[in-house]
Amino acid sequence: MKSRKRAAILILISALCLSGCGKEVHETAFTDSIAPEDYGLEMETVPISIDGVKGSYVFLYMTDDQAIFEDREDLGWFGNTETRAFRDENGIPSGENIEHWIQYANDSKVDAFLTGGDMIDYGSAENIQTVQKKMSELTMPYLYTYGNHDSYIPWENTFADTDETFLKVFKDNNCEFQSLDMGEFYVASIRNYQVDGIAQISAEALEGFQSLYKKGKPIILICHVPIYTAGAEDLRKTLQNEYGELVVQYDAGDFGTVNKSLLLGEDCGYELTPETEEFLNLLTADNSPVVAVLAGHLHAGWSGNLTDKIYEYVGQPAFLNQGALVKVQGSE
């Protein structure tokens, strides 16, 4: 009798392990009965299918809110906060709408809150401290992506990216590379904008990406500057027609000119560093675990394929109350 019981227990354990050792399939708690319109927001649906994923996941993605939480008469070559403010079609400045994003995310119970950079317009102490406080009100995990505005101090032409308060906004105080383990896949954020205004990948960011890459699970990657490959040629041509160059230069007064890369990739107006080339080679390799890229920076939407396996989505600016619900599930 004891041997039969032992055999039955072993059979049960084997069955559990074959089905994932008893792990439950993740089902999102997101509820679509909460209307984003009630919060003054507009949401685009971005479906991402990943082979082998059994659960369902919903993320809120927003980029380029360019929020300002203070009144300043002197922003250097930026002017002042009155003339600088990014406003929606009703004239409401972006610093006032962040409450709506936080509340909608909490009420709708998304699985994570993802940002594509430039949550704030410049790196003053008040802007940094306020956005850090606002992000701490979220009831779910979040990733804060480094943009070209988040830590830039225009009246000094310097960056506050080593400031302790600023680094607290990022997971594990790491503004170069962060990730969330969703069980069946990762969501990761990489910094791809450097202090010289050129889109590059640092050695630290590359190391973080390589480490996650080796784990083999699918990756949804967030970066501020959109990535360019031959698959995104229409995006490249559109930007060249609009701006003339893919590295735009702005008059920064006493500081001369300031660069702004529009895309990260080959033939985008500048020479890539070895780390950036290695990143792009890994990203686009046949065995790459990256399945999708979420970006921003352009204040205009775009979507398309970087490769046969990698989809890229460039979000509309959040200061116009535009965002996306990224819905992840398995391939049919």
Salt bridges, closest charged atoms under 4 A:
ASP64 OD1 - HIS299 NE2 3.45
GLU82 OE2 - ARG87 NH2 3.38
GLU99 OE2 - LYS134 NZ 2.16
ASP111 OD1 - HIS26 NE2 3.03
ASP118 OD2 - HIS224 NE2 3.18
ASP121 OD2 - ARG84 NE 2.69
ASP121 OD1 - HIS149 ND1 3.37
GLU137 OE2 - LYS133 NZ 3.18
ASP161 OD2 - ARG191 NH2 3.40
ASP172 OD2 - LYS171 NZ 3.48
GLU176 OE2 - ARG191 NH1 3.07
ASP181 OD1 - LYS217 NZ 2.87
GLU233 OE2 - ARG236 NH1 3.40
